[in-house]
Every structure is written in C-alpha cells, then in structure tokens.
Amino acid sequence: MLGLEIALLVLYGLCLTFILGFSLTQLQLTRLAQRAYRQPLAPEPLPPTEWPRVTVQLPIYNEVYVVERVIDAAAALDYPADKLHIQVLDDSTDETLALAAARVAYHRAQGLRIEHVQRPDRQGFKAGALRHGLELTDGEFITIFDADFVPNPDFLRRSIPHFHNPKVGVVQTRWGHLNEEYSLLTELQAFGLNAHFYVEQVGRTYGGHFINFNGTGGTWRRTCIVDAGGWHTDTLTEDLDLSYRAQLRGWQFLYLPRVVAPAELPAAMDALKSQQFRWTKGAAETARKHLGRVLTSSVRASTKVHAMFHLLNSTVFMAILLMALLSVPLVFVRVRIPEFRPVFQMASIFLLGFLPLTYYYFMAWRLSNAKKAWWKFVPLFLLFLAVSMGLSLHNSRAVMLGLLGRQSAFVRTPKLGLVRRQGTWQGRRYRTGALDWLTALEGLLTLYFLFGLGAGLYFRDLGLLPFHLLLTIGFGLVFYYSLRHNRQPA
C-alpha cells in the first residue's frame, strides 16, 4: 500500500510541475506584453500606392442564422471594387444554400465580384474548402472570416498596409465579442479569449516567438500559403498547422491588437463543447505533427520552449484532470500517514504556479475592462477556473485522441445570430449531439469531488478544500448546462 501511496504522490507532483512550467511561460508572455504596451503607439503604415488584389473567403456549412449577416458584412468592406473578390465557400446541405445564393446574387447585381462556390462533397472540411477556393481565385492576399464574424468596413484598409514587408506572411487581428454579456457562459468565454488576444498574442509577437493564425479574422499572403505547403486536412486545427509550417519556413507573422474583428460566442454548452473538442484535439494533433520539427529547428532556445508549451497547452487539461482525480484519495493519505506532511507542504509551493496565471488573466481583464473595479475580477476568475476544470474530462478525451492520431470529423460550432442580449438559443435547429456517457461522468465527478470536499471537512484537513470546491462547482456547472441546453425543444 505504501508503494501505491508514493506513486499517487509522484503522479500528483508531476502534474503540478507541468502546470508550473506552463504557468511560468505565461508569466513571461505577460511581462513581454507589458513591455509592448509601454511602447509608444506606432503610426499606421501608409496605404500602398496601388491596392493589391484581395480575396475574402467565407467558409460556410449549414449556418442559416448568420450566413446573410456575414455575406453582407463582407460586401460592405471598404476596398476598391476592382481589387476585391469574395468567395462564399458553401458546403451546406440545408436552406443555407438558398439564402447564400440570394445574397450573392443581390451583391453581384450591385457590381461586386462575389461567387457562390459549392463542392460536390465536404472532403477535408474547412481546410478542404479553403484549398478549393484558393484554386479559383487570383487574389494576392487571402482574408478569411468564419460565419459568425461581422468585420468592420475598414478591416482591409487597416490590415493590408502591414504587408509592406515582403517577409510578412500573415496579419492576424483581435477578436471582438458580439454577445459577451448574453449569459454567464459567454462572459466566461470572452474572459478566456481576451487573455489570449490581449496578452498572449501580444507577448509572443513582441518577443519574436511563434504565434498562430486564429483561423479567422486575419489575412494570408498567398505566396506564404503556397510556400508552406498549402492547407492540410490531417488536423482539426488547419490554422495552427499551417501557422507552424509557415513560421518554420521563415515567414513572419504580425498581430494587430488595435484592429478588431467582432464575432459571436457560442451560447449553448453543447456548442461550446464541440468548439473545445476541435481546438484541443487539433492542438494535440498539431503538436504530434510538428513538435519534433520545432525542437530540432534552428530557432532560438527560448522560442522552442514557448512553442513547446504553445503546442502542448491543451495537455494542461489532462494534467488538471489527473491531479483532480488523485486529490481525493490524497486526503486520506494525508490523514493516514502523517509522515508525508512535509511532502505535501513542499507540494504547496508548486501551487504557487497558479499565481502567474492569475496575474496573466488579471492583466487581460484590466486591458479589456479598464472602467470596472478591480475586485470584480475575482469572482469571474474563480468561476472561469472552475468551469475550465469542469471541462477537463471532455477536453482530456479530445487531447488523448489527438495524441494517438485518431481521426474524427470536423464538427463546426453552430451560431445563432446572437448580439448582446438579443436572440435565443432555445428552439435552435443545429445541435452537435445528444447527451453522452461523458456527461454522465461529469455528473458523477461532481459527486466525487463533493465527497472529497466533505472528507476534508470531516478530517479537518483543509489543504485541498479550495481545489475540491472549485472542482465541485466546475463539474456541477458543466453538467447542469449540458442537461439544461439539451432539454430545450429543437
């Protein structure tokens, strides 16, 4: 038994060590971002003497609620009409096809060069659609917007001039949120995404480290796509995959936090889970594909470290889940073997690894909520941590499938045309699947961590109490939202 208990402690310590390493890299990115924000604002580059040809690609699949909105927004872009080409890459199988065709016909009648592109099948999913569209256009630059985006009219005029350096292959902009205040779920998503766009991307850019094209709200130089090998279909995150291939080829990426591309956040738990599954599994697939190449490349050692944690960031969910599962029996180990108390005290030092993450998210929150009192950050951050922990089972499965190389379909995140607090997810037609065994396990884990919470109180050993409280709340909320959003009539 003693050997088993030592093994539990070792595994628990390894999880804490990995989280500490990830947390320290985020702290370094936070410090780099701070330096970047202290710099005087650089003037916007002068517009080119002749605007280049730009193709705007809109990959669509069964988006009846938002397809007209995104087509109209693309058509409203302020750019020379003779240099603009819009492709509606429509793989839809429902009445989205008719809605898109009608809007395309309308804007074509106004003199816009816009095409409704349909493929015989959905092979390669989004990456396949982008690759197919690239073969049908002469654009020098390729701008991509997912169906849930509503770009501002000046998007191209503010971003295209940044390609004056021929080594720049991608210009990525910051995502805005059309419906951040819609619900607690959307508010927590915005909280997490803001950390990536206000801090992480800024820090990586300022430090000269690899960043990623975020799949939408950005522009590629066509020659960069071709030179890097084009869009591949062997991962669920074709954007991250191509980003790393391009940067390993020496292309530079720019991030523009001052240019915002507003988008809609998923408002239902099953839609959020499908998005999380695609992002976490795709990141693991990309790590499996490129991590070895990165570590053996000629880039700086610091860039290799940041790239390693960047590619492996989804595995944090596996560390959190394993640590969570081990934490309940460790309550009894602490009571049964008092001699292990010094070990637990040493382990508590590693828990300080969460402090850099707190600082990382606090900086992002202040940048995106400058007018709010600082103390309002605390409950939102704790709820964000809890729900992130609650999603660890779902996301760990996705990561494991990705690391093992198991193929799965590209399940897009359906959007409903929600803006601010307007609209509803009830009665929606698009669903990403019914309740499954993972949802049942999330409910059981809620009870499991509640038991751990009770055990700690019973033995008056409160060291793991905050952790178990967050886990109970997090898994409970994920389970509750999964049931609630699934019960609404379709």
PyMOL commands that set and color helices and strands:
alter all, ss='L'
color gray80, all
select helices_A, chain A and resi 2-38+67-75+81-83+96-109+125-134+155-164+180-182+184-207+222-227+238-248+269-295+301-311+313-336+338-368+374-390+392-403+437-458+465-486
alter helices_A, ss='H'
color red, helices_A
select strands_A, chain A and resi 54-60+84-90+114-117+141-144+168-177+218-221+252-263
alter strands_A, ss='S'
color yellow, strands_A
deselect
rebuild
show_as cartoon
